[in-house]
Amino acid sequence: MTGKSDSYVAEIEAAVVGIRRSQRRRTLARLSERRGEAVGQHAGLPDAVYELLDVIEAAEANGDALTVTDAAAILDVDQPRSSRLAGQALRAGLLRREADQLDGRRSLLALTTDGRAVLARIRDFRRAVIAEVTEEWTEEERAAFACLLNRFVRDFATRTRS
């Protein structure tokens, strides 16, 4: 890489860092609170519970089911932390435990109807904000960005997978 290519790579890296910082600062959660649309606020649960729900939903979409230990690995937290998050979601009625039909010693986590509804509200809010941010973009710009961002995320995951 030289010249312009280096410059583009630096711009991409800066954008990735900006997104990461925004997530750490809970930018979308704070925006929803400021707008009075606290879509993710369910019984005062921490944001990490909603991250757990996202992980479980993604697994279910792929036809998989997760244990607390599986979720810990995906969330990059220790097993006790994952267990606490699952416990909070279970008590709030957002998750339920199911017996693993292949291994009776394992307990699988599954979304409840309420859990799915909460995730749908969060997703709708995120999409509304993205629509606002890109409202002055052309359809071609939105399409190109969606394609390239998805490609970047997929290729990044492939390259960094351990």
N, C-alpha and C positions, 0 to 999 in steps of 0.2 A: 504494500500500500504506500502510496505517495501522494503528495499534494492534496487535490480535491477529495480523494477517497478518504484520506486521514481526517479531513475536516468533517466529512459526513459521519464517519464513525464516532468522532468526538461529539457531534451534535446528538447522535442516537444515544450515546452513553449518558450525556447530560439529561436527556429526556427520560431515560429509564430511572436515573437517580431521582429526578423530580417526581415521577410517579410513585416511587418507593417512599419518598418523604411525605408525600401527600397521604398515602395510605397509613403511614405511621402516625400522622397527626389526626387521623380519623376525619379527614376533610369532608367526605360525603355524609358521615353520621352527624357531624356538627352542622352542616348545611341543612340537613333534614330537621334538626332540632330548631335552628334559627327560623326556618319556614313554618314551624309548627306541624311538621309532617314526620314526626319521629317514628318512621315506619318500622325500624328495627327494635324499638323499645318494647320489650315484652317482659313484664315483671322485673324491670331493672337489670336485665341480664347484660353481662359484658359483651363487647363486640366479638370476642374470641368464640363465644357460643355460636354466633351467626356464621363465623368462619367454619366451625365444625359442621353446621347444617349444610353449608355450601359444599363441603367435601363429601358428605354423605349423599347429597343430591347428585353430585357428579358421578359418584360410584354407582348409584342406583340407575342412572341414565345409561351407564355402560353394562348394566346387568350384573353388577357386583354388589356385595354387601360387606360392610366393614365392622370390625371389632374395635374396641377402644384402643387396643394396641396398634391396629392398622391406621386408625385415624391419627394417633400420636405421630407415627412415622411420616404421614403426609403433611401434617401441620408443623412438623419439626419441633415438637414439644415432648417432654418426657411423659411416660405412661401415667403417673399420678395426676399430672396437669390435665391430660386428656380425659381421665376418669372424672375429675372434678367438673370439667366442662360438660361432659355427657350427663353427669348427675344433675347439673343445673337445668339442662335442656329436658331431661326426663321429668323432673319435678314441675317444670313449666308446661309440660304436656306437648312439647315440640318434637320429642323423640319417644320411641318405645323400644324395648328390647324384644328380640325374637330368638328362639332357639335355632341353632345351626342344625339343619336336618342331616348334614354329613358328619358332624362332630358334636355330640350332645354336651361336651364340656365347654363349648364356645357359645358366647352370646353375641348376637349381631345387633347393630343399631339400625333403626329404620325411622324415617320421617313419619309423623302423624299428619292428619289433615290440617291441624293448626300449624304445624311446622312448615308444610308446603305453602300455606296461605301467607305466613310471615315472609318466607323467601320470595314469593310472588310480589308482595308489596315492596320489598327491598329492591328486587330486580326492576320493577316498574319505575321506582324512583331513580335508580342509577341510569336507566335508559332515558328517562325524561331529561336528566341533567346532561347526558351525552348529546341528546337531540338539541338542547339549548346551546351547548358549546359549538356544535357543528351546524347550527341553523343557517349560517351565511355561506356554508360550503355548497358547492354544486353536488349533484348526485354522483357525478364521476369522481369527485374528490372523496366523498364518503365511501364509495365503492373501493377506490384504490387504497384508501387508508385501512379499511376493514380487511381487505385481502392481505396487504403487506404486514399489518400488525399481527394478524393471525399466523401468517407465515413466520414472522420473527419469533413469536412466542413458541410455536411448535419447534422451530429449528434451534432456538435457545435451549429449550428443554431437552432436546435430543443431544446437544453438545455438552450440556452440563450434567446430564444424568450420570449417577455414580454406579 
